[in-house]
Amino acid sequence: MKKFFFGIVFFIISISAQAQCAMCRAALESEEGGVQAEAVNDGIVYLMAIPYILVGILGFAIYRLKYGKKKEI
């Protein structure tokens, strides 16, 4: 029961945070066109997607090794 309550409280209550490096903030605040902001966002998505792709490939390789077609001799 404690774990359930803690989980509910943990996911409902959120604290706002400013998690951006000083260099990124300065570059994005000085840009008027918004092109650099889009580039930073694309970079963040790229960096976020790579670990998921690698874990997916690893999971698929393990699946193929474990449940792959077995040749009968």
C-alpha positions in Angstrom: 0.0 0.0 0.0 2.9 2.4 0.8 4.5 1.7 -2.6 1.2 2.4 -4.4 0.7 5.7 -2.5 4.3 6.7 -3.1 3.9 6.0 -6.8 0.8 8.1 -7.1 2.3 11.0 -5.2 5.5 10.7 -7.2 3.8 10.9 -10.6 1.2 13.5 -9.6 3.4 16.1 -7.9 6.0 17.5 -10.3 8.6 20.2 -9.7 9.4 22.6 -12.5 13.1 22.7 -13.4 15.2 24.8 -15.7 17.6 22.2 -17.2 19.4 24.0 -19.9 23.1 24.8 -20.0 24.2 28.4 -20.0 25.7 28.3 -23.5 22.5 26.8 -25.0 20.4 29.4 -23.2 22.6 32.3 -24.5 22.6 31.0 -28.0 18.8 30.5 -28.1 17.9 33.8 -26.5 20.1 35.8 -28.9 18.6 34.1 -32.0 15.8 36.0 -33.7 14.9 33.6 -36.6 14.4 30.5 -34.6 16.5 28.4 -36.9 19.1 27.7 -34.2 16.4 26.7 -31.8 15.1 24.1 -34.2 18.6 22.8 -34.7 19.0 22.4 -30.9 15.7 20.6 -30.6 16.6 18.3 -33.5 19.9 17.5 -31.8 18.2 16.7 -28.5 15.8 14.3 -30.3 18.8 12.7 -32.1 20.6 12.2 -28.8 17.5 10.8 -27.2 16.7 8.3 -30.0 20.1 6.7 -30.3 20.1 4.8 -27.0 16.6 3.4 -27.8 17.7 2.3 -31.2 20.8 0.5 -29.7 18.7 -1.2 -27.0 16.2 -2.3 -29.7 19.0 -3.8 -31.9 20.5 -5.5 -28.8 17.1 -6.9 -27.8 16.4 -8.2 -31.4 19.9 -9.8 -31.5 19.2 -11.6 -28.2 15.8 -12.7 -29.4 17.3 -14.1 -32.6 20.0 -16.0 -30.7 17.5 -17.4 -28.3 14.5 -18.2 -30.5 16.2 -18.3 -34.0 15.6 -21.1 -36.4 17.4 -24.2 -35.4 18.8 -26.4 -38.1 18.1 -30.1 -37.8 21.0 -32.4 -38.5 
